[in-house]
Amino acid sequence: MLAGRVDEVAPRLLGARIASWVDTSPVALRVVEVEAYGGEDDPASHACRGATGRNLAMFAEPGTAYVYFSYGVHWCLNVTVGPAGRAGAVLLRAGEVVTGIEVARDRRTPPSGRPPRDRDLARGPGRLTQALGVSRVHDGTDLLDGGSVVRLTLPDVAVAEYLCGPRVGINRAADRPWRFWLPDEPAVSAYRGGTGTRGERSER
């Protein structure tokens, strides 16, 4: 299900459920936006120069969490797509909170400020990890293991329609249409450069 070309696997994660049990407080999101990153053939990937201590999880079995710190500001959660030994990961860019919304609000509300709107709770990769309570300690987690503190559940049927466009916030290979999102979803990030409807229904 998750082993294959990263740009082909990435849209299969749309509509998936990513859930966490951090501090025994369950929070679950429905994934509405993702972004694909390959290995040595992708100059925008952390794995373009091979394996390092930081990116080792990118080479793990499909369904492994790759978590990294971005710009010294926030954590980003990726799902590896394998096969094992070949780098490839899908960044979870945005989600809709479907369980534990009060917990997500508490995590996303600044000490002296208003809570964000519900659509903004996990709108963007940094907000998504904050809502879930995910950090570097979850790097390497088996997201497909039913006993893991962070778990991924794929939809029974792939979404029939999605949009694709250029990736965000990178300087190299930015024109690859490897960002995928569900149409008409308020939680999708504001940037929607690129158009084009793609998608075919497939059984899982």
ZANU-28371 format. One record per residue: x negated, y, z of N, C-alpha, C in turn. Coordinates in Angstrom, 2 decimals, decimal comma. Example, Ala and Ser with C-alpha at 12.3 -4.5 7.8 and 13.67 -1.06 7.14 Angstrom:
2
+---------+---------+---------+---------+---------+---------+---------+---------+---------+
|     n_u |     n_v |     n_w |    ca_u |    ca_v |    ca_w |     c_u |     c_v |     c_w |
+---------+---------+---------+---------+---------+---------+---------+---------+---------+
|  -13,19 |   -5,69 |    7,80 |  -12,30 |   -4,50 |    7,80 |  -13,20 |   -3,30 |    7,80 |
|  -12,85 |   -2,25 |    7,08 |  -13,67 |   -1,06 |    7,14 |  -12,90 |    0,03 |    7,87 |
+---------+---------+---------+---------+---------+---------+---------+---------+---------+
***
This chain:
204
+---------+---------+---------+---------+---------+---------+---------+---------+---------+
|     n_u |     n_v |     n_w |    ca_u |    ca_v |    ca_w |     c_u |     c_v |     c_w |
+---------+---------+---------+---------+---------+---------+---------+---------+---------+
|   -0,81 |   -1,21 |    0,00 |    0,00 |    0,00 |    0,00 |   -0,84 |    1,27 |    0,00 |
|   -1,92 |    1,25 |    0,80 |   -2,76 |    2,45 |    0,92 |   -4,10 |    2,30 |    0,21 |
|   -4,35 |    1,17 |   -0,42 |   -5,62 |    0,96 |   -1,12 |   -5,43 |    1,29 |   -2,59 |
|   -6,24 |    2,21 |   -3,09 |   -6,13 |    2,59 |   -4,50 |   -6,75 |    3,94 |   -4,73 |
|   -6,58 |    4,47 |   -5,92 |   -7,09 |    5,80 |   -6,24 |   -6,40 |    6,82 |   -5,36 |
|   -7,19 |    7,70 |   -4,77 |   -6,65 |    8,60 |   -3,75 |   -5,55 |    9,50 |   -4,31 |
|   -5,68 |    9,94 |   -5,56 |   -4,66 |   10,82 |   -6,13 |   -3,38 |   10,06 |   -6,47 |
|   -3,44 |    8,74 |   -6,57 |   -2,25 |    7,95 |   -6,81 |   -1,59 |    7,54 |   -5,50 |
|   -2,40 |    7,32 |   -4,48 |   -1,86 |    6,91 |   -3,18 |   -1,27 |    8,10 |   -2,43 |
|   -1,87 |    9,27 |   -2,58 |   -1,46 |   10,45 |   -1,79 |    0,04 |   10,71 |   -1,82 |
|    0,69 |   10,75 |   -2,99 |    2,14 |   11,05 |   -2,97 |    2,98 |    9,97 |   -2,30 |
|    2,42 |    8,77 |   -2,13 |    3,17 |    7,72 |   -1,44 |    3,32 |    8,03 |    0,05 |
|    2,50 |    8,95 |    0,56 |    2,60 |    9,34 |    1,96 |    3,70 |   10,37 |    2,20 |
|    4,21 |   10,96 |    1,15 |    5,31 |   11,90 |    1,31 |    6,54 |   11,17 |    1,83 |
|    7,13 |   11,73 |    2,87 |    8,27 |   11,08 |    3,51 |    7,88 |   10,10 |    4,59 |
|    6,58 |    9,87 |    4,77 |    6,11 |    8,97 |    5,83 |    6,33 |    9,62 |    7,20 |
|    6,27 |    8,81 |    8,23 |    6,42 |    9,28 |    9,60 |    5,07 |    9,15 |   10,31 |
|    4,59 |   10,25 |   10,86 |    3,36 |   10,22 |   11,66 |    3,77 |   10,59 |   13,09 |
|    3,45 |    9,71 |   14,03 |    3,90 |    9,89 |   15,41 |    2,73 |    9,77 |   16,37 |
|    2,82 |   10,47 |   17,48 |    1,76 |   10,42 |   18,50 |    2,38 |   10,24 |   19,88 |
|    1,61 |    9,61 |   20,74 |    1,99 |    9,43 |   22,14 |    0,87 |    9,98 |   23,02 |
|    0,47 |   11,20 |   22,76 |   -0,58 |   11,86 |   23,52 |    0,01 |   12,38 |   24,82 |
|   -0,63 |   12,11 |   25,94 |   -0,11 |   12,51 |   27,25 |    1,29 |   11,94 |   27,48 |
|    1,55 |   10,78 |   26,92 |    2,82 |   10,04 |   27,05 |    4,02 |   10,82 |   26,53 |
|    3,78 |   11,86 |   25,75 |    4,88 |   12,65 |   25,21 |    5,00 |   12,39 |   23,72 |
|    6,02 |   11,64 |   23,29 |    6,12 |   11,30 |   21,87 |    6,52 |   12,49 |   21,01 |
|    5,81 |   12,64 |   19,91 |    6,15 |   13,63 |   18,89 |    6,03 |   12,92 |   17,55 |
|    6,98 |   13,11 |   16,68 |    6,94 |   12,49 |   15,36 |    7,28 |   13,51 |   14,29 |
|    6,61 |   13,40 |   13,15 |    6,82 |   14,30 |   12,03 |    7,14 |   13,50 |   10,78 |
|    7,92 |   14,09 |    9,91 |    8,11 |   13,56 |    8,57 |    7,18 |   14,34 |    7,65 |
|    6,30 |   13,65 |    6,96 |    5,27 |   14,28 |    6,14 |    5,91 |   14,87 |    4,88 |
|    5,67 |   16,17 |    4,64 |    6,26 |   16,83 |    3,47 |    5,21 |   17,39 |    2,52 |
|    3,93 |   17,38 |    2,91 |    2,88 |   17,92 |    2,05 |    1,56 |   17,23 |    2,36 |
|    0,83 |   16,84 |    1,31 |   -0,46 |   16,17 |    1,48 |   -1,44 |   16,68 |    0,43 |
|   -2,71 |   16,31 |    0,61 |   -3,76 |   16,74 |   -0,31 |   -4,80 |   15,64 |   -0,39 |
|   -5,21 |   15,27 |   -1,59 |   -6,11 |   14,13 |   -1,80 |   -7,56 |   14,56 |   -1,94 |
|   -8,46 |   13,76 |   -1,35 |   -9,91 |   13,97 |   -1,47 |  -10,58 |   12,63 |   -1,71 |
|  -11,43 |   12,60 |   -2,73 |  -12,11 |   11,37 |   -3,10 |  -13,47 |   11,22 |   -2,43 |
|  -14,38 |   10,57 |   -3,13 |  -15,71 |   10,32 |   -2,58 |  -16,79 |   11,05 |   -3,35 |
|  -17,78 |   10,33 |   -3,85 |  -18,91 |   10,96 |   -4,54 |  -18,49 |   11,63 |   -5,84 |
|  -17,35 |   11,25 |   -6,39 |  -16,87 |   11,85 |   -7,63 |  -16,07 |   13,12 |   -7,40 |
|  -15,95 |   13,54 |   -6,15 |  -15,15 |   14,72 |   -5,81 |  -16,03 |   15,72 |   -5,07 |
|  -16,48 |   16,78 |   -5,75 |  -17,38 |   17,75 |   -5,11 |  -16,77 |   18,51 |   -3,95 |
|  -15,45 |   18,46 |   -3,79 |  -14,79 |   19,14 |   -2,67 |  -14,67 |   18,23 |   -1,45 |
|  -15,07 |   16,97 |   -1,59 |  -14,90 |   16,00 |   -0,51 |  -16,06 |   16,03 |    0,47 |
|  -15,78 |   15,75 |    1,73 |  -16,84 |   15,62 |    2,72 |  -17,74 |   14,44 |    2,42 |
|  -17,27 |   13,52 |    1,58 |  -18,03 |   12,31 |    1,27 |  -18,78 |   12,41 |   -0,06 |
|  -18,87 |   13,59 |   -0,64 |  -19,48 |   13,71 |   -1,96 |  -20,97 |   13,36 |   -1,95 |
|  -21,59 |   13,41 |   -0,78 |  -23,02 |   13,06 |   -0,68 |  -23,25 |   11,79 |    0,11 |
|  -22,20 |   11,02 |    0,26 |  -22,34 |    9,75 |    0,96 |  -21,90 |    9,81 |    2,41 |
|  -22,11 |    8,72 |    3,11 |  -21,67 |    8,59 |    4,50 |  -22,58 |    9,34 |    5,46 |
|  -21,96 |    9,99 |    6,46 |  -22,69 |   10,66 |    7,53 |  -21,99 |   10,32 |    8,84 |
|  -22,56 |   10,77 |    9,94 |  -21,91 |   10,54 |   11,22 |  -20,55 |   11,20 |   11,29 |
|  -20,41 |   12,33 |   10,62 |  -19,15 |   13,07 |   10,67 |  -18,04 |   12,40 |    9,85 |
|  -18,38 |   11,92 |    8,67 |  -17,34 |   11,45 |    7,75 |  -17,20 |    9,94 |    7,69 |
|  -17,81 |    9,22 |    8,62 |  -17,85 |    7,76 |    8,55 |  -16,47 |    7,14 |    8,42 |
|  -15,47 |    7,74 |    9,06 |  -14,12 |    7,18 |    9,01 |  -13,56 |    7,19 |    7,61 |
|  -14,06 |    8,06 |    6,72 |  -13,57 |    8,10 |    5,36 |  -13,86 |    6,81 |    4,60 |
|  -14,82 |    6,04 |    5,08 |  -15,24 |    4,80 |    4,42 |  -14,61 |    3,57 |    5,08 |
|  -13,74 |    3,79 |    6,04 |  -13,15 |    2,69 |    6,80 |  -11,97 |    2,07 |    6,05 |
|  -11,35 |    1,08 |    6,71 |  -10,19 |    0,41 |    6,14 |   -9,07 |    1,40 |    5,84 |
|   -8,25 |    1,12 |    4,83 |   -7,10 |    2,00 |    4,55 |   -6,21 |    2,13 |    5,79 |
|   -5,73 |    3,35 |    6,02 |   -4,88 |    3,60 |    7,17 |   -5,62 |    4,03 |    8,41 |
|   -6,89 |    4,35 |    8,26 |   -7,70 |    4,85 |    9,38 |   -7,59 |    6,37 |    9,45 |
|   -7,58 |    6,92 |   10,65 |   -7,54 |    8,38 |   10,82 |   -8,94 |    8,97 |   10,67 |
|   -9,06 |    9,97 |    9,83 |  -10,28 |   10,77 |    9,73 |   -9,93 |   12,16 |   10,23 |
|  -10,50 |   12,55 |   11,37 |  -10,19 |   13,84 |   12,00 |  -11,46 |   14,68 |   12,04 |
|  -11,37 |   15,90 |   11,56 |  -12,53 |   16,80 |   11,58 |  -12,10 |   18,20 |   11,99 |
|  -13,08 |   18,98 |   12,44 |  -12,84 |   20,35 |   12,87 |  -13,05 |   21,27 |   11,67 |
|  -12,10 |   22,11 |   11,37 |  -12,14 |   22,95 |   10,18 |  -12,42 |   24,41 |   10,54 |
|  -13,49 |   24,95 |    9,96 |  -13,85 |   26,35 |   10,13 |  -13,99 |   26,75 |   11,60 |
|  -14,26 |   25,78 |   12,47 |  -14,41 |   26,08 |   13,89 |  -13,14 |   26,57 |   14,53 |
|  -11,99 |   26,27 |   13,92 |  -10,71 |   26,80 |   14,40 |   -9,74 |   25,71 |   14,80 |
|   -9,55 |   24,71 |   13,93 |   -8,52 |   23,71 |   14,21 |   -8,93 |   22,34 |   13,67 |
|   -8,23 |   21,32 |   14,14 |   -8,45 |   19,96 |   13,70 |   -7,59 |   19,66 |   12,48 |
|   -8,09 |   18,76 |   11,64 |   -7,35 |   18,29 |   10,48 |   -7,25 |   16,77 |   10,52 |
|   -6,09 |   16,24 |   10,22 |   -5,84 |   14,80 |   10,25 |   -5,69 |   14,27 |    8,83 |
|   -6,50 |   13,26 |    8,51 |   -6,47 |   12,61 |    7,21 |   -6,20 |   11,13 |    7,37 |
|   -5,65 |   10,52 |    6,33 |   -5,42 |    9,08 |    6,29 |   -6,31 |    8,49 |    5,20 |
|   -7,17 |    7,53 |    5,56 |   -8,04 |    6,93 |    4,55 |   -7,22 |    6,00 |    3,66 |
|   -7,66 |    5,88 |    2,41 |   -6,94 |    5,04 |    1,46 |   -7,79 |    3,90 |    0,91 |
|   -9,09 |    3,90 |    1,21 |   -9,93 |    2,75 |    0,88 |   -9,95 |    2,39 |   -0,59 |
|  -10,38 |    1,16 |   -0,90 |  -10,68 |    0,07 |    0,03 |  -11,88 |    0,38 |    0,91 |
|  -12,08 |   -0,43 |    1,94 |  -13,18 |   -0,20 |    2,88 |  -14,49 |   -0,14 |    2,12 |
|  -15,31 |    0,86 |    2,49 |  -16,60 |    1,04 |    1,84 |  -16,57 |    2,07 |    0,73 |
|  -15,39 |    2,45 |    0,27 |  -15,26 |    3,49 |   -0,75 |  -14,49 |    4,65 |   -0,15 |
|  -15,10 |    5,82 |   -0,15 |  -14,50 |    6,97 |    0,51 |  -13,26 |    7,47 |   -0,23 |
|  -12,30 |    7,88 |    0,54 |  -11,08 |    8,48 |    0,01 |  -10,15 |    8,76 |    1,17 |
|   -9,60 |    9,95 |    1,24 |   -8,72 |   10,30 |    2,35 |   -7,68 |   11,31 |    1,90 |
|   -6,52 |   11,24 |    2,53 |   -5,42 |   12,15 |    2,22 |   -5,17 |   13,05 |    3,43 |
|   -5,35 |   14,34 |    3,23 |   -5,10 |   15,31 |    4,28 |   -3,61 |   15,50 |    4,46 |
|   -3,14 |   15,38 |    5,71 |   -1,74 |   15,68 |    6,01 |   -1,62 |   17,18 |    6,22 |
|   -1,00 |   17,85 |    5,27 |   -0,98 |   19,31 |    5,29 |    0,22 |   19,89 |    6,03 |
|    1,34 |   19,20 |    6,02 |    2,52 |   19,77 |    6,66 |    3,55 |   18,68 |    6,94 |
|    4,35 |   18,93 |    7,98 |    5,39 |   17,98 |    8,33 |    6,56 |   18,67 |    9,02 |
|    7,67 |   17,98 |    9,04 |    8,86 |   18,44 |    9,76 |    8,97 |   17,64 |   11,06 |
|    9,05 |   18,33 |   12,18 |    9,17 |   17,65 |   13,47 |   10,54 |   17,00 |   13,57 |
|   10,58 |   15,69 |   13,80 |   11,84 |   14,96 |   13,90 |   12,06 |   14,35 |   15,28 |
|   11,01 |   14,28 |   16,08 |   11,11 |   13,76 |   17,45 |   10,18 |   14,59 |   18,33 |
|   10,65 |   14,93 |   19,53 |    9,79 |   15,65 |   20,48 |    9,59 |   17,11 |   20,14 |
|   10,64 |   17,75 |   19,65 |   10,49 |   19,14 |   19,21 |   10,13 |   20,07 |   20,36 |
|   10,62 |   19,80 |   21,56 |   10,29 |   20,66 |   22,71 |    8,81 |   20,55 |   23,05 |
|    8,28 |   19,34 |   22,98 |    6,85 |   19,14 |   23,25 |    6,03 |   19,87 |   22,19 |
|    6,43 |   19,73 |   20,94 |    5,72 |   20,41 |   19,85 |    5,76 |   21,92 |   20,03 |
|    6,91 |   22,44 |   20,44 |    7,02 |   23,89 |   20,68 |    6,06 |   24,33 |   21,79 |
|    6,00 |   23,57 |   22,88 |    5,12 |   23,92 |   23,98 |    3,66 |   23,94 |   23,52 |
|    3,28 |   22,97 |   22,72 |    1,89 |   22,91 |   22,26 |    1,56 |   24,04 |   21,29 |
|    2,57 |   24,51 |   20,56 |    2,33 |   25,51 |   19,54 |    2,60 |   26,94 |   20,02 |
|    3,11 |   27,11 |   21,23 |    3,40 |   28,44 |   21,73 |    2,18 |   29,02 |   22,44 |
|    1,70 |   30,19 |   22,03 |    0,55 |   30,80 |   22,71 |    0,90 |   31,18 |   24,14 |
|   -0,11 |   31,29 |   25,03 |    0,15 |   31,60 |   26,45 |    1,03 |   32,82 |   26,67 |
|    0,83 |   33,84 |   25,86 |    1,66 |   35,04 |   26,01 |    2,26 |   35,39 |   24,65 |
|    3,26 |   34,63 |   24,27 |    3,88 |   34,88 |   22,98 |    5,13 |   34,06 |   22,80 |
|    5,80 |   34,28 |   21,68 |    7,03 |   33,56 |   21,37 |    6,71 |   32,23 |   20,70 |
|    7,56 |   31,25 |   20,89 |    7,37 |   30,00 |   20,17 |    7,60 |   30,21 |   18,68 |
|    6,89 |   29,49 |   17,85 |    7,11 |   29,64 |   16,41 |    8,46 |   29,08 |   15,98 |
|    8,88 |   29,48 |   14,79 |   10,10 |   28,92 |   14,23 |    9,91 |   27,41 |   14,03 |
|   10,99 |   26,67 |   14,07 |   10,89 |   25,22 |   13,95 |   10,21 |   24,80 |   12,66 |
|   10,47 |   25,50 |   11,57 |    9,87 |   25,11 |   10,30 |    8,34 |   25,32 |   10,31 |
|    7,87 |   26,17 |   11,22 |    6,44 |   26,48 |   11,28 |    5,68 |   25,62 |   12,31 |
|    6,36 |   24,73 |   13,00 |    5,71 |   23,96 |   14,05 |    4,57 |   23,11 |   13,51 |
|    4,74 |   22,54 |   12,32 |    3,70 |   21,69 |   11,73 |    3,47 |   22,08 |   10,28 |
|    3,60 |   23,36 |   10,00 |    3,47 |   23,89 |    8,64 |    2,04 |   24,34 |    8,40 |
|    1,21 |   23,43 |    7,92 |   -0,21 |   23,66 |    7,76 |   -0,99 |   22,62 |    8,54 |
|   -2,17 |   22,23 |    8,09 |   -2,89 |   21,12 |    8,73 |   -3,29 |   21,36 |   10,18 |
|   -3,65 |   22,60 |   10,53 |   -4,01 |   22,89 |   11,91 |   -2,81 |   22,87 |   12,83 |
|   -1,70 |   23,39 |   12,37 |   -0,47 |   23,38 |   13,17 |    0,03 |   21,94 |   13,35 |
|   -0,14 |   21,14 |   12,30 |    0,31 |   19,75 |   12,36 |   -0,42 |   18,98 |   13,46 |
|   -1,74 |   19,11 |   13,52 |   -2,48 |   18,39 |   14,56 |   -2,18 |   18,95 |   15,94 |
|   -1,98 |   20,25 |   16,03 |   -1,65 |   20,84 |   17,33 |   -0,30 |   20,34 |   17,82 |
|    0,67 |   20,26 |   16,93 |    2,00 |   19,76 |   17,31 |    1,93 |   18,32 |   17,78 |
|    1,07 |   17,52 |   17,14 |    0,93 |   16,11 |   17,50 |    0,00 |   15,89 |   18,69 |
|   -0,82 |   16,90 |   19,02 |   -1,81 |   16,72 |   20,08 |   -3,02 |   15,94 |   19,63 |
|   -3,29 |   15,94 |   18,33 |   -4,40 |   15,17 |   17,75 |   -5,68 |   15,99 |   17,79 |
|   -6,80 |   15,32 |   18,11 |   -8,11 |   15,97 |   18,12 |   -9,17 |   14,95 |   17,71 |
|  -10,42 |   15,31 |   17,88 |  -11,53 |   14,46 |   17,44 |  -11,51 |   13,09 |   18,10 |
|  -10,96 |   12,99 |   19,29 |  -10,95 |   11,70 |   20,00 |  -10,13 |   10,66 |   19,23 |
|   -9,30 |   11,11 |   18,31 |   -8,47 |   10,19 |   17,54 |   -9,10 |    9,81 |   16,21 |
|  -10,29 |   10,33 |   15,93 |  -11,01 |    9,95 |   14,71 |  -11,30 |    8,45 |   14,75 |
|  -11,01 |    7,76 |   13,65 |  -11,24 |    6,32 |   13,59 |  -10,07 |    5,47 |   14,07 |
|   -8,99 |    6,09 |   14,53 |   -7,82 |    5,35 |   14,99 |   -7,19 |    4,57 |   13,84 |
|   -6,78 |    3,34 |   14,11 |   -6,04 |    2,55 |   13,14 |   -4,59 |    3,01 |   13,18 |
|   -4,20 |    3,78 |   12,20 |   -2,87 |    4,38 |   12,19 |   -1,76 |    3,38 |   11,88 |
|   -2,13 |    2,21 |   11,40 |   -1,15 |    1,19 |   11,06 |   -0,95 |    0,18 |   12,17 |
|   -1,71 |    0,31 |   13,26 |   -1,60 |   -0,57 |   14,41 |   -0,44 |   -0,08 |   15,28 |
|    0,52 |   -0,94 |   15,53 |    1,68 |   -0,56 |   16,33 |    1,36 |   -0,18 |   17,76 |
|    0,14 |   -0,46 |   18,23 |   -0,23 |   -0,10 |   19,58 |   -1,08 |    1,15 |   19,67 |
|   -1,37 |    1,79 |   18,55 |   -2,21 |    2,98 |   18,55 |   -1,45 |    4,19 |   19,09 |
|   -2,18 |    5,12 |   19,66 |   -1,56 |    6,33 |   20,21 |   -1,09 |    7,27 |   19,10 |
|   -1,67 |    7,13 |   17,91 |   -1,21 |    7,87 |   16,72 |   -0,90 |    6,82 |   15,65 |
|    0,30 |    6,87 |   15,11 |    0,74 |    5,81 |   14,19 |    1,40 |    6,39 |   12,95 |
|    1,20 |    5,68 |   11,86 |    1,79 |    6,06 |   10,58 |    2,75 |    4,97 |   10,13 |
|    3,95 |    5,39 |    9,73 |    4,93 |    4,47 |    9,18 |    5,31 |    4,94 |    7,78 |
|    5,04 |    4,12 |    6,79 |    5,34 |    4,49 |    5,42 |    6,83 |    4,32 |    5,13 |
|    7,38 |    5,11 |    4,21 |    8,79 |    4,95 |    3,86 |    9,00 |    3,62 |    3,13 |
|   10,16 |    3,05 |    3,26 |   10,46 |    1,79 |    2,58 |   10,40 |    1,93 |    1,07 |
|   10,82 |    3,09 |    0,59 |   10,83 |    3,36 |   -0,85 |   10,12 |    4,69 |   -1,09 |
|    9,23 |    4,72 |   -2,09 |    8,53 |    5,96 |   -2,40 |    9,52 |    7,03 |   -2,85 |
|    9,20 |    8,28 |   -2,54 |   10,08 |    9,38 |   -2,96 |   10,16 |    9,42 |   -4,48 |
|   11,32 |    9,77 |   -4,99 |   11,56 |    9,75 |   -6,42 |   11,02 |   11,00 |   -7,12 |
|   10,91 |   12,09 |   -6,37 |   10,50 |   13,36 |   -6,99 |    9,60 |   14,13 |   -6,06 |
|    8,54 |   14,67 |   -6,60 |    7,65 |   15,54 |   -5,83 |    6,96 |   16,49 |   -6,78 |
|    6,32 |   17,51 |   -6,23 |    5,60 |   18,50 |   -7,02 |    4,11 |   18,36 |   -6,75 |
|    3,31 |   18,84 |   -7,69 |    1,86 |   18,82 |   -7,48 |    1,26 |   20,13 |   -7,97 |
|    0,09 |   20,46 |   -7,41 |   -0,59 |   21,68 |   -7,79 |   -2,01 |   21,66 |   -7,28 |
|   -2,78 |   22,74 |   -7,49 |   -4,17 |   22,80 |   -7,06 |   -4,32 |   22,69 |   -5,56 |
|   -5,48 |   22,19 |   -5,14 |   -5,78 |   22,11 |   -3,71 |   -6,06 |   23,50 |   -3,15 |
|   -5,99 |   23,60 |   -1,82 |   -6,03 |   24,91 |   -1,15 |   -7,32 |   25,08 |   -0,35 |
|   -7,87 |   26,29 |   -0,34 |   -8,96 |   26,63 |    0,57 |  -10,29 |   26,00 |    0,24 |
|  -10,52 |   25,63 |   -1,02 |  -11,81 |   25,05 |   -1,42 |  -12,34 |   25,82 |   -2,62 |
|  -13,65 |   25,72 |   -2,84 |  -14,28 |   26,42 |   -3,95 |  -14,63 |   25,49 |   -5,11 |
|  -14,80 |   24,22 |   -4,82 |  -15,19 |   23,27 |   -5,86 |  -14,01 |   22,37 |   -6,24 |
|  -13,89 |   22,12 |   -7,53 |  -12,84 |   21,26 |   -8,07 |  -11,46 |   21,67 |   -7,55 |
|  -11,27 |   22,97 |   -7,38 |   -9,99 |   23,46 |   -6,85 |   -8,86 |   23,31 |   -7,85 |
|   -9,20 |   23,13 |   -9,11 |   -8,16 |   23,05 |  -10,13 |   -7,53 |   21,66 |  -10,25 |
|   -8,07 |   20,68 |   -9,55 |   -7,45 |   19,35 |   -9,61 |   -6,06 |   19,41 |   -8,97 |
|   -5,07 |   18,92 |   -9,65 |   -3,69 |   18,97 |   -9,10 |   -3,46 |   17,87 |   -8,08 |
|   -4,22 |   17,93 |   -7,00 |   -4,22 |   16,85 |   -6,01 |   -3,53 |   17,25 |   -4,71 |
|   -2,76 |   18,31 |   -4,76 |   -1,90 |   18,64 |   -3,62 |   -0,48 |   18,28 |   -4,02 |
|    0,22 |   17,57 |   -3,13 |    1,54 |   17,05 |   -3,46 |    2,52 |   17,46 |   -2,35 |
|    3,73 |   17,81 |   -2,73 |    4,69 |   18,21 |   -1,72 |    6,12 |   17,91 |   -2,18 |
|    7,01 |   17,82 |   -1,21 |    8,41 |   17,58 |   -1,49 |    9,09 |   18,91 |   -1,83 |
|    9,90 |   18,94 |   -2,86 |   10,56 |   20,21 |   -3,23 |   11,61 |   20,62 |   -2,21 |
|   11,77 |   21,94 |   -2,08 |   12,83 |   22,53 |   -1,25 |   12,72 |   22,15 |    0,22 |
|   11,50 |   21,99 |    0,70 |   11,28 |   21,68 |    2,12 |   10,73 |   22,91 |    2,81 |
|   11,42 |   23,46 |    3,80 |   10,96 |   24,69 |    4,48 |    9,60 |   24,54 |    5,15 |
|    9,24 |   23,32 |    5,56 |    7,99 |   23,13 |    6,29 |    6,76 |   23,07 |    5,39 |
|    6,94 |   23,05 |    4,07 |    5,80 |   23,06 |    3,16 |    5,07 |   24,38 |    3,30 |
|    3,75 |   24,36 |    3,24 |    2,97 |   25,58 |    3,42 |    3,33 |   26,63 |    2,38 |
|    3,05 |   27,88 |    2,69 |    3,51 |   28,99 |    1,86 |    2,91 |   28,97 |    0,47 |
|    1,65 |   28,54 |    0,36 |    0,98 |   28,55 |   -0,95 |    1,55 |   27,45 |   -1,84 |
|    2,04 |   27,82 |   -3,00 |    2,59 |   26,84 |   -3,93 |    2,02 |   27,04 |   -5,32 |
|    0,74 |   27,35 |   -5,41 |    0,12 |   27,51 |   -6,72 |    0,27 |   26,25 |   -7,54 |
|    0,57 |   26,41 |   -8,82 |    0,74 |   25,26 |   -9,69 |    2,18 |   24,77 |   -9,68 |
|    2,54 |   24,14 |  -10,76 |    3,89 |   23,59 |  -10,86 |    3,80 |   22,21 |  -11,48 |
|    4,93 |   21,70 |  -11,84 |    4,94 |   20,40 |  -12,50 |    5,59 |   19,37 |  -11,62 |
|    6,64 |   18,78 |  -12,11 |    7,32 |   17,74 |  -11,37 |    6,77 |   16,39 |  -11,78 |
|    6,40 |   15,61 |  -10,79 |    5,93 |   14,26 |  -11,08 |    6,64 |   13,32 |  -10,13 |
|    6,49 |   12,06 |  -10,40 |    7,00 |   11,10 |   -9,45 |    7,77 |    9,99 |  -10,13 |
|    7,56 |    8,82 |   -9,66 |    8,34 |    7,70 |  -10,15 |    8,70 |    6,84 |   -8,97 |
|    9,83 |    6,25 |   -9,02 |   10,30 |    5,43 |   -7,89 |    9,59 |    4,08 |   -7,93 |
|    9,12 |    3,64 |   -6,78 |    8,48 |    2,33 |   -6,72 |    8,84 |    1,67 |   -5,40 |
|    8,92 |    0,38 |   -5,41 |    9,25 |   -0,37 |   -4,20 |    7,99 |   -0,63 |   -3,40 |
|    8,12 |   -0,63 |   -2,08 |    6,98 |   -0,93 |   -1,21 |    7,27 |   -2,17 |   -0,40 |
+---------+---------+---------+---------+---------+---------+---------+---------+---------+
***
